[in-house]
Amino acid sequence: MLEGGQIVCVAQAPSQRSMRMFTEVGQRTLPYCTAVGKAIMANMPRDDVRNLLERTGMPAHTETTITTARGFVNALTGRPSMATR
């Protein structure tokens, strides 16, 4: 869930498959760098997404991390953008 500008894991269901994601209940992450965060923000008004990202920041984790609110919103909407970083 989104709480205070961060994604908080509130529950976890174990998988019987060999490929699984590990996260801890209570773990907090910035929403722009998680699949859950992106799914939540895809359903938010774009102005709210921009405001959230500008408030929390978007530090790069890899060479391809989107680090601007504009680039992130463009990626969410499927619009190509040259200004993603």
N, C-alpha and C positions, 0 to 999 in steps of 0.2 A: 504494500500500500504506500501511497505518497503521504509523507508526514514531515512538516517543517522543511520542505525543500529537498528531502531525501527519500529514497525508496527503502522501506523497512520490511524485512522478511518476517511475516507473522505466522507462517506455518510451512511445513514441508511434508510432502508425501513420498515415502520411499519407493524406489523403482526396482523392479526385478531384472531389468535390462542391464547389460554391461556398460552401456554408455549412459552416464547420468551426470547431473550437475550437483555440485556440493555447495551448500550454503548453510549458514547457521541461523536459526530463529533469533531475531533481534539484530542481525547484521544490517548495517546501514551503508548505502552507497549513493553517489550522485546519480540522478535519473538519466542523464544523457548517455551514460556508458553501460547501461544494462538493457537487456531485451524487455524486461518487465517495465522499466522506466519509459522506454520508447513506446511500448504499447499503450501505456497510460497517457502519455503526452500526445499520442496520435489522436486521441479523442477529446483533447482539451482545446479551448479557443486559442488560436495562434498567438494573440497578444499575451495571454496568460503563460504560454510556453516561453515566449521571449523574455518576459519579466522574470520568470523563475530562473532561467538560465543565466541571465545577466546578474541576478542576485547571488546565485550559488557559485558561479564561475564554471569554466570548462577546461581544466588542465589536460594537456595531451598525455595519453598513456602509451601511444604508439605513433609512428610516422603518419598514419592515416586517420588519427582521431580528429573528428570535426570539433573545432575549438571556437566557433562563433555561433551565436544564436541564429543569425540569418542563414548560415549554411545548414544548421540542424533543421530548421523549419523547412527549408527547401528539400532536404533529404526526406523528411517525413511526408511531404506532399508529392514526392517523386519528381520534382522539378530539378533538372541539372543546374548546377551552379559552379562557376569558376571560383567563387569566393567562399569556399567551405572551411578554410583555415584562417 
